[in-house]
Structure formats: C-alpha cells, structure tokens
Amino acid sequence: MKYQHFNTRQFFDNDTLAAWIFLMPALLFLSIFVLGPIIYLFCLSFTNGSFTSTGTYWVGLKNYWRLLLNPDFWKIITNTVYFTIFTVIPSLIIPLALAVLLNKTLVLQGLLRSAYFIPSIVSLVAAGLGFRWLFQTDGPVNSFLEIFNVTQIPWLGSTMWAMPVLIVLSIWKQLGFNMVVFLAGLQTIPSSRYEAAELDGADNWQKFRYITLPGLSSTVVFTLITTVIFTLRSFEQVYVVTSGGPLNSTNLLVYYIYQEAFGQFDFGYAAAAATILLIFTLILVYFQLKTWQE
C-alpha cells in the first residue's frame, strides 16, 4: 500500500487558499453564532448559572442530578415522548398517502400541492392563535359538535384533551413539508419498475410495498429525523395555546427549559436540560448520516 505524504505546497496552493478565503465568512459565522453558544451552554450547565450579585460559580454535576431526581422533569419527559410519538407517526403516514395520490393525479395537481403546503409557511404563532380560537369552550369546534348533540368539551382546560389539540396543530403544520419531500422521492423511482410489476400481475398494494417503500427508504429516514427534531423543539404552540397547562399536562421540554431559564432564572439547571436535548438531537443527526452513508 502506498502512502501519500503531506505536501505543504499543495496545502498552500492558490486553489486551496482561495477555498479557505471563501469559506472563512461561513466558518466565522458558525463559530460565533453556533459553536460558541453550544460550548457556552455546555459550560453553563456545570455552574449555578446565576447572573445576580452573588455571581456564577462551579457546581459540577449538581444540575444533572437535580434533573434526574426531579419528578417534574420526568413528567415533562413523559409529555414530550407522548407528544413526539403521536405527532411523528401521523406526520409520516398522512403525507406519504397524500404524496402517492397526488403523484398519480394530474387534475389540479399544482393547486392541491400548494394548498397542502400552505400550513408549512404559516407562522406557528398565528396558527396557534387560530387553533386556540377554534378549540375554546364556546368556539367553532364545540359549536359544530352541538349539531350532533355532543356536549361541550373543555379542550384546552382538560388534561385529557389539551395535548391532542397540540398534536393536531403540529401534524397540520408539518404535513405540507413532508408531503413535498415524499413527492420528490417518488419522482426518483423509475416508472419502468411499476410497468414490470404490472406485467407480473402485481396489484397496487404489492407495488407500494415492494417498489415504493424500498425506493423511499432514504427519504423516509430523512423525513423521520426532521419531523422528530421539529417535534422535540416545539415551543410556540405550547406557549400560545396552553402555556403548559392544565396541571402541567402539555408542558414540553423546550417550554420547560424556557420556564426554568426566564421564569425562575435558574440558568444552570435550564442549561443542563438543554444539553440533554442537544445530545439526543445530535444522536438523531448521527443516525441520519449513518443511514445515508449505507
């Protein structure tokens, strides 16, 4: 096996220097606004995080132990897992079904794509205000249910129904983006495969199972990871619609971090919770890159 020796002349040639010059603004931007805050967050999690006259001092793993021993934190984790599972699964199945149907539909295809994609470009704050109006006790949803003699449901005041409202809002918000991604993936599958399957007598389900799904494997992984990340960082819908209530039943991890940092001014404890969220997100990104490489 031959080894290539490092050549300083090649490293400092004109093309390499030009590449570094063009990359330097982006690298500086990432260092100042991405890597710097991440490093600061990690260091802050090992301190009391107080910006008062008492000053900031090192506490080691105390904040992480507080998280592990705090029942409220585990309640938040349970809420986040519940919210993530019941948001991600429909956010994959419904857009995939719509993408398959739209890929075969030629009539008003562009109009339908635009209609389904509109929620993705609507401000989540505006959408949250709209959903809060729809699901208030005397709102349009309960008015519609009264037509069928259904008693009013306290959607946002019930520990049972408040979380499903947030889940429906998040699915509605993510639906259009995922559908467009699936549509792009479907167009990369050669039509000759479907023609060959038809000649072999395959029905629609068999073509979907043995051609469409395998052809969308990398697209499904990408959509899964991006949807999970979108769900984990959910803040606006909680802040606008429920404020974490009632009785902490809709409090999610990002909103909990916000409360601890800017409500209780316990920045070290909030930084520890944010670090755990960051580590879990990085694991998901690693899994995505690992799958793509394979």
Secondary structure, 3 states (H helix, E strand, C coil): CCCCCCCHHHHCCHHHHHHHHHHHHHHHHHHHHHHHHHHHHHHHCCECCCCCCCCCCECCCHHHHHHHHCHHHHHHHHHHHHHHHHHHHHHHHHHHHHHHHHHHCCCCHHHHHHHHHHHHHCCHHHHHHHHHHHCCCCCHHHHHHHCCCCCCCCHHHCCCCHHHHHHHHHHHHHHHHHHHHHHHHHCCCCHHHHHHHHHCCCCHHHHHHHHHHHHCHHHHHHHHHHHHHHHHCCCHHHHHHHCCCCCCCCCCHHHHHHHHHHHCCCHHHHHHHHHHHHHHHHHHHHHHHHHHHC
